Structures are given as structure tokens and as C-alpha cells.
Amino acid sequence: MFLHSLRGARLAPARLPLARYIATKHVVPDPMTGELMSSTPDIQVNRLEVTRHPNPATPPPSNTLVFGHTFTDHMLTIPWNAVSGWGTPEIKPYGPLSLEPSATVLHYAQTLFEGMKAYRDEQGKVSLFRPDMNMKRMNSSARRIALPVRALALFISTMKERVADAYAYTRRRSTARHCSISSRSSSASTSTGFPKEPGHSLYVRPTLIGTQKAIGVGPPNEALLFVILSPVGPYYAAGFKPVALYGTTEFIRAAPGGTGAYKLGVNYAPGVVPQKAAGALGYSQNLWLHGPDHELTEVGTMNMFVVFSKEDGSMELVTPPLDGMILPGVTRDSVLTLAREHVSGVKQLPNLSENLVVSERSVNMKEIKAAAAAGRLVEMFGAGTAVVISPVNKIGYMGEDLHIPTGEDGMGPVSRPIWTELVGRQWGTIPSEWSVPVAE
């Protein structure tokens, strides 16, 4: 009866005509990038409102931190709608979001996110690492699923404001504690905020979701940007531990024309079952293969690099090209840039061979197997924000294990010097324009 009553009915679209008009007509160039964006009001950092948490959390010992499981006392939220643009930014107590059961994010996966880190150096200065790269990618992801974009400079300012507030809040709480507590365990963070222990950082997770209450596929008229922060310890606290990969031929991560090049929530849930399958076979991560030639694409949720030795005595650092299926990782770009600057003489890295070739090209399992058999497979590693560089020591493929060389400390002759330079820039021990000051 119910289905019969719907026959011939025209379901209302999940978007307003105004939203479609704004998306196609009211556009202006971003003054920083030149990319087109909506002319509705952008984020106004000067309107930021702050509401403090009435019951700040007791911090856990820093040596018990698990990546992504501990969060600061506050979060940033900024609503958006198609009529008035971005609303008032608010820093408020960390807590649940209020969403309608019909919110588009819950039905059509209209969600994207970013991941970056803020670092505190030995002098107490706080910086973000290459936030412009993350914000450009976030706008790219937003365009792919018809969520609102932001002017890059304003978005970076918003991220800096959030991190600076977390740092200032941490310092105030730390001062208050020292006034009332004479002794304290050295293994604990100063608050559930910005960690100060060596090797620790603050993971920054901006997320954008469609929040319109409507059943129907289309650009949402309402959205919410929120930013949560998580204090994290060093990924390899006890030294590098190379990982074993399962070269999966049963599943794929992305396909041509799809969404693999964007940091969308929809790209990650389908990887859970393959991850469990790899773990059941004794492997740490999936090596994502594509096509009949089993071309290498990514490692787990990281970009992938391989180093070959060549007949002329040179070494080739290879990573798959950005062909629409590969996520344009910030760490990936950093590794390539450092390697190319080394080769060109812009800045040579200690202990890295001068006879290095840097390539963005396809590489398949046939080439990997042949190089391993000939002793020309020098090393393999993943690269990403959480881990920076993750060495690989084994690939399970078609019923056999291919063993990958690693150095005594788990790293190889190319990854080690690049990692040293990269981490130095992140922590501020090596001056770099990639390190964007936030607070001190």
C-alpha cells in the first residue's frame, strides 16, 4: 500500500535551488591560490568565541598514550549553510555532536578529513608542518563531494588559532598545577593538551561533514567543520620496527575515475576487512595492488616508496605517480622534494648517495620479484603523517614471501637520511619554511 502510494510521486531533491545557484554562479577566486570558491561569507577568525570546559580531564601518563585515543579538552566547530556561508567559529568543550538522523553524512558518506601535526621544540615554540598542503588537499576533497571550500589563508589561520589556544590552555593549566602541587610524575603530560615530552606531538584532525536533514543524494545545504586534537607519542617509541605486507589480489583500494586521490571517509571503511584478512595471515598491512599486472599503489593508509640499485651503480627511488588513484600525501611530497633537492644540489643530505635517481612511475610485482631475485631491491617503505616513514621487511604475494633488506636499525640507505632531515624540519632543529610558527 505504501509503495503503491509512492508510484508516480516525485521525491523532493536534497538540495535547495539556491545552493545549486551558489555552487555554479556565485564564485570568486581564492586570493592565495586563484582557485574558484563560493562568494558567500568565508571563515571569520576574528569572530572566534571561546567557552572553557568546566571539568578539565586528568591527563594520562604520556607513556600510555595510544595514537588517536586521547583528546584535548576542547574542539573547534564552524557551521556552514548555503545562504549565509560560514558561521561563527567556536572553541568549546570536547563532546558529542548533535545531528539529525536524516543528516546526509550518515546516509551518503558526505565526510572528509585531514591529518597533520603540531610540534613543540626545545625552546617551547610551537609550529605546524606544511599546513598549506593539508588545506589545499582538504579543499580538493571538498570539491569532489560537493562540500564547501574555504580560502586557504583563512583556513590556515583557523588551524593556527586552534593549536595556539590548545598551547595557551596547556600552559595556564600547567602553571596552576605547579602552584598547588609540589611534586609530579615526570612521565605525565602537563595536561590533556599539548605534550612537552621528547618525541611527542599534537595530532590535528580537521573534519568536514554534510549535516542537512534530508533523504536524497545531492550537495548538502548545511555542513559542519570541526577540529579535534590528540596528544600522541612517538610511533616507534622503542626504535623502528619494519612491517610485513600482504600483497592483496582479492581487494583493491581505488579505481580509475574514483575517489582514491581524496581523503574521504568512504575510502577507509572498505579497508577494514582486507586489513583483518592480512592480519589473520600474519601480516601488518596490505600492499594495495591494481590491475592485471598487479601494480603497486599504496601501503595500508600510506604512500609507498621502493629503492632499486641499477646496473650503472646508481640507486632509483620510485613511488607511483599521482594518477587519480593515489592520495597526494604531504609526507610523500616531502620525501620527493628532499630527494630531488639532494640530487640537484639545493641541499645535500649527509650519508645519502649522490648517485640517486628520483622517479614517479608505475612499478609492478613482476619488477619487484625480479629485483629481489637479482639482489637489486635495496629497500621499501611507507610514508605518512602518523608514522613519517615505515620500513618494510617482507611482502607476502601469491603464496610466497619476498624478503626486503633493512639496515641494523630497521631503515635503509635512502630512507634513513631522508627521515633524519624530515624529522629535523618537523621538530625545528633544522630551520625550514615548511615549519609554520603558531605560538611560543
C-alpha positions in Angstrom: 0.0 0.0 0.0 2.8 2.4 1.0 4.9 1.5 -2.1 1.8 1.9 -4.3 1.2 5.4 -2.9 4.7 6.4 -4.0 4.2 5.4 -7.6 4.4 8.4 -9.8 5.4 10.6 -6.9 8.3 13.0 -7.4 10.7 12.9 -4.4 11.9 16.3 -3.3 15.6 16.9 -4.0 18.0 17.0 -1.1 19.3 20.5 -2.1 17.8 23.9 -2.5 17.8 25.7 -5.9 19.8 28.5 -4.1 22.5 26.0 -3.2 22.8 24.9 -6.8 22.9 28.5 -7.9 25.6 29.4 -5.4 27.6 26.4 -6.5 27.5 27.3 -10.1 27.2 31.1 -10.3 28.5 32.8 -7.1 32.2 32.0 -7.3 35.2 34.2 -6.6 39.0 33.3 -6.8 40.9 32.4 -3.7 43.4 35.3 -3.3 46.1 32.8 -2.2 45.6 30.1 -4.8 43.5 31.5 -7.6 41.1 28.6 -7.3 37.3 29.3 -7.5 35.3 29.3 -4.4 31.8 30.4 -3.3 31.3 34.1 -2.7 29.2 33.5 0.4 31.0 34.7 3.6 34.1 32.7 4.4 35.5 31.8 7.8 35.9 34.9 10.0 38.7 34.1 12.5 38.2 37.4 14.3 34.7 36.3 15.4 36.1 33.3 17.3 34.2 32.6 20.5 35.7 30.5 23.4 33.9 28.5 26.0 36.1 26.7 28.5 35.5 23.2 29.8 34.1 23.3 33.3 35.7 20.0 34.3 39.0 19.5 32.6 40.2 15.9 32.3 43.0 14.4 34.3 45.8 13.7 31.8 47.0 10.1 31.3 50.7 9.3 31.7 52.5 10.1 28.4 53.9 6.6 28.1 50.4 5.2 28.0 49.2 7.3 25.0 47.8 5.3 22.1 47.6 7.1 18.8 44.2 8.6 18.3 42.7 7.5 21.6 43.2 10.6 23.8 41.8 14.0 23.0 42.2 17.5 24.4 39.5 19.2 26.5 38.3 21.4 23.6 37.3 21.3 20.0 36.6 23.9 17.3 33.3 23.9 15.4 32.2 26.1 12.5 28.8 25.7 10.9 28.0 26.4 7.2 24.9 26.8 5.2 24.3 27.7 1.5 22.6 31.0 2.3 24.8 32.7 4.8 28.1 30.9 4.3 30.4 30.1 7.3 29.1 30.9 10.7 30.8 31.8 14.0 33.9 29.8 14.9 33.7 28.4 18.4 36.2 26.7 20.6 34.1 24.8 23.2 34.4 21.7 25.4 35.0 18.4 23.6 31.8 16.5 23.4 29.2 14.8 21.2 27.9 16.4 18.1 24.1 17.0 17.6 23.0 15.5 14.3 19.6 14.7 12.8 19.0 11.0 12.0 18.5 12.1 8.4 21.8 14.1 8.2 23.3 13.4 4.8 26.7 12.4 6.3 25.0 9.4 7.9 23.4 8.1 4.7 25.7 9.2 1.9 29.2 9.4 3.5 29.5 13.1 2.9 32.6 13.4 5.0 36.2 14.2 4.6 39.1 14.8 6.9 42.8 15.8 7.2 45.6 14.8 9.5 48.5 17.0 10.4 50.8 17.5 13.4 51.8 20.4 15.6 55.3 20.2 17.1 56.8 21.9 20.2 60.6 22.5 20.0 63.1 22.6 22.9 62.6 26.4 23.3 58.8 26.0 23.6 58.0 27.2 20.2 55.0 25.5 18.5 54.6 25.0 14.8 52.5 23.2 12.2 54.2 21.2 9.5 53.2 22.3 5.9 49.6 23.1 6.8 49.1 24.7 3.3 49.5 21.2 1.8 46.8 19.8 4.0 44.4 22.6 3.5 44.8 22.5 -0.3 44.1 18.8 -0.2 41.1 19.4 2.1 39.6 21.8 -0.4 40.2 19.3 -3.2 38.4 16.6 -1.3 35.5 19.0 -0.5 35.1 19.8 -4.2 35.0 16.1 -5.1 31.9 15.5 -2.9 30.3 19.0 -3.2 31.1 20.2 0.3 32.0 23.9 0.8 35.6 25.1 0.3 37.5 27.8 2.2 40.0 30.5 1.4 43.3 28.8 2.1 44.9 31.7 4.1 41.8 31.9 6.4 41.7 28.2 6.9 45.4 28.0 7.9 44.7 30.9 10.3 41.9 28.9 11.8 44.1 25.9 12.3 46.8 28.1 13.9 44.3 29.7 16.2 43.0 26.3 17.4 46.5 25.0 18.1 47.6 28.2 19.7 44.6 28.1 22.0 45.5 24.5 23.0 49.0 25.5 23.8 48.0 28.6 25.8 45.4 26.5 27.7 48.0 23.8 28.5 50.4 26.5 29.8 47.7 28.0 32.1 46.7 24.6 33.5 50.4 23.7 34.0 51.1 26.9 35.9 48.0 26.3 38.1 49.1 22.8 38.9 52.6 23.8 39.8 51.2 26.4 42.2 49.1 23.7 44.0 51.2 20.6 43.6 54.7 20.4 44.7 55.6 17.1 43.1 54.5 15.4 39.9 55.4 12.3 37.9 57.8 13.1 35.1 56.0 10.6 32.9 52.8 12.6 32.7 51.9 15.3 30.3 51.2 18.8 31.6 47.5 18.5 30.7 45.3 16.7 28.3 46.5 19.3 25.9 49.9 20.0 24.3 52.5 17.4 25.2 56.0 18.5 26.0 57.9 15.2 26.2 60.6 14.4 23.6 59.1 12.7 20.5 55.5 13.7 21.4 53.3 16.0 19.3 49.7 17.1 18.8 47.8 15.4 16.1 45.3 17.8 14.4 42.2 16.3 12.8 40.0 18.7 10.8 36.8 17.1 9.6 34.0 18.4 7.3 30.6 16.7 7.2 27.3 17.3 5.4 24.6 17.9 8.1 21.5 18.8 6.1 18.4 16.8 7.3 17.2 15.3 4.0 17.0 11.9 2.3 18.3 12.3 -1.2 21.7 12.5 -2.9 22.9 15.9 -3.7 25.1 18.8 -2.5 24.1 19.5 1.1 22.7 22.9 2.1 24.3 22.6 5.6 27.7 21.4 6.8 29.9 21.4 9.8 33.6 21.8 10.1 35.1 20.6 13.4 38.7 20.2 14.6 39.8 17.8 17.4 43.3 17.5 18.8 45.0 14.4 20.1 48.3 14.3 22.0 50.4 11.5 20.6 53.7 9.8 21.4 56.4 8.6 19.0 55.1 5.9 16.7 58.2 3.8 17.2 59.0 4.5 20.8 61.5 1.6 21.1 63.1 2.1 17.6 62.0 1.3 14.1 60.1 -1.9 13.6 59.9 -3.0 9.9 56.5 -4.3 8.9 55.4 -7.2 6.8 52.9 -6.6 3.9 50.3 -8.8 2.3 50.1 -8.1 -1.5 46.4 -8.5 -1.7 44.9 -9.6 -5.0 41.4 -10.1 -3.6 40.7 -6.4 -2.9 41.5 -3.0 -4.4 41.8 0.3 -2.6 40.9 2.5 -5.6 39.9 2.5 -9.2 40.4 4.9 -12.2 37.9 7.7 -12.0 37.0 7.0 -8.4 37.9 8.8 -5.2 41.3 7.3 -4.3 43.1 10.7 -4.6 40.9 12.3 -2.0 40.9 12.0 1.8 37.2 10.9 2.1 35.7 8.8 4.8 34.3 6.5 2.2 37.8 5.4 1.2 38.7 4.0 4.6 35.9 1.7 5.9 36.2 -0.7 3.0 39.8 -1.3 4.0 38.9 -2.7 7.4 38.0 -6.3 6.2 41.2 -6.5 4.0 43.2 -5.3 7.0 41.7 -8.1 9.2 42.4 -10.6 6.5 46.0 -9.6 6.2 46.4 -9.7 10.0 44.9 -13.2 10.1 47.7 -14.3 7.8 50.4 -12.8 9.9 51.0 -9.5 8.0 50.8 -6.0 9.4 49.3 -4.1 6.4 48.0 -4.6 2.9 50.1 -3.8 -0.1 47.4 -2.5 -2.4 47.8 -3.8 -6.0 45.9 -2.8 -9.1 45.2 -4.2 -12.5 46.3 -7.4 -14.3 50.0 -6.5 -13.8 49.5 -6.1 -10.0 50.9 -2.5 -10.0 51.8 -1.3 -6.5 49.7 1.7 -5.3 49.8 2.3 -1.6 50.6 0.5 1.7 47.8 0.4 4.2 46.9 4.1 4.5 50.3 5.3 3.5 52.1 6.2 0.2 54.7 3.7 -0.9 58.4 4.0 -2.0 60.8 1.4 -3.4 64.5 1.8 -3.9 66.3 -0.2 -6.6 70.0 -0.5 -7.4 70.8 0.0 -11.1 73.4 -1.7 -13.3 75.3 1.6 -13.6 75.8 1.7 -9.8 73.1 4.3 -9.2 70.0 3.9 -7.0 66.5 4.7 -8.0 63.9 6.0 -5.6 60.5 5.1 -7.0 56.9 6.0 -6.0 53.7 5.5 -8.0 52.6 8.6 -9.9 49.6 10.7 -8.9 47.2 9.1 -11.5 43.9 9.8 -9.7 44.1 6.7 -7.6 47.0 7.7 -5.3 46.5 10.1 -2.4 48.8 13.1 -2.7 50.4 12.7 0.7 52.2 15.6 2.4 54.9 13.2 3.6 55.1 11.7 0.1 55.7 15.2 -1.3 58.2 16.0 1.4 60.3 12.8 0.7 60.3 13.5 -3.1 61.3 17.2 -2.5 64.1 16.4 -0.2 65.4 13.7 -2.5 65.3 16.0 -5.5 66.9 18.9 -3.7 69.7 16.5 -2.7 70.2 15.4 -6.3 70.1 18.9 -7.7 72.5 20.2 -5.1 70.0 22.6 -3.5 70.6 20.9 -0.1 72.6 17.7 0.0 71.7 15.3 2.8 74.5 13.6 4.8 75.0 9.9 4.2 72.7 9.9 1.1 74.3 8.7 -2.1 74.8 11.5 -4.7 74.2 8.9 -7.4 70.4 8.9 -6.9 67.6 9.0 -9.4 64.1 10.0 -8.3 61.2 8.6 -10.3 57.4 8.9 -10.2 56.4 5.9 -12.3 54.5 2.6 -12.2 56.1 -0.4 -10.6 54.5 -3.9 -10.5 55.1 -7.1 -8.6 57.0 -8.7 -11.6 59.6 -5.9 -11.3 59.7 -6.3 -7.5 60.2 -10.1 -7.7 62.9 -9.8 -10.4 64.8 -7.1 -8.4 64.6 -9.2 -5.3 65.9 -12.3 -7.1 68.8 -10.3 -8.6 69.7 -8.6 -5.4 68.8 -5.2 -6.7 65.9 -4.5 -4.3 67.5 -2.1 -1.8 64.6 -1.2 0.4 60.9 -0.4 0.6 59.0 1.9 2.9 55.7 3.6 3.5 55.3 7.3 4.3 52.5 9.1 6.1 51.8 11.7 8.8 51.3 9.3 11.7 54.4 7.3 11.2 56.5 9.6 8.9 58.5 6.6 7.5 57.6 2.9 8.0 60.2 0.4 6.7 59.1 -2.9 5.1 60.9 -6.2 5.5 58.6 -8.7 3.8 55.9 -9.0 1.2 53.5 -11.9 1.1 52.5 -12.4 -2.5 50.8 -15.3 -4.4 51.8 -17.9 -1.7 55.4 -16.9 -1.1 57.3 -14.3 0.9 59.6 -11.8 -0.7 62.2 -10.6 1.9 63.2 -6.9 1.7 66.6 -5.7 3.0 66.6 -3.5 6.1 69.5 -1.9 8.0 70.6 -2.7 11.5 68.2 0.0 12.9 65.4 -1.2 10.6 65.8 1.6 8.0 67.7 1.6 4.6 70.4 3.8 3.0 67.8 6.2 1.4 65.1 6.3 4.0 67.4 6.9 6.9 69.0 10.2 5.8 65.6 11.5 4.4 63.9 10.6 7.7 66.6 12.4 9.7 66.2 15.6 7.6 62.4 15.4 7.6 62.0 14.9 11.3 64.6 17.7 12.0 62.4 20.1 10.0 59.3 19.0 11.8 60.8 19.5 15.2 62.5 22.7 14.4 66.1 21.5 14.9 66.6 22.1 11.1 65.3 25.6 10.0 62.7 25.3 7.2 59.9 27.2 5.6 57.8 24.1 6.0 57.6 24.8 9.7 54.9 27.4 10.2 55.0 29.1 13.6 51.9 29.1 15.8 52.9 30.1 19.3 55.7 30.3 21.8 
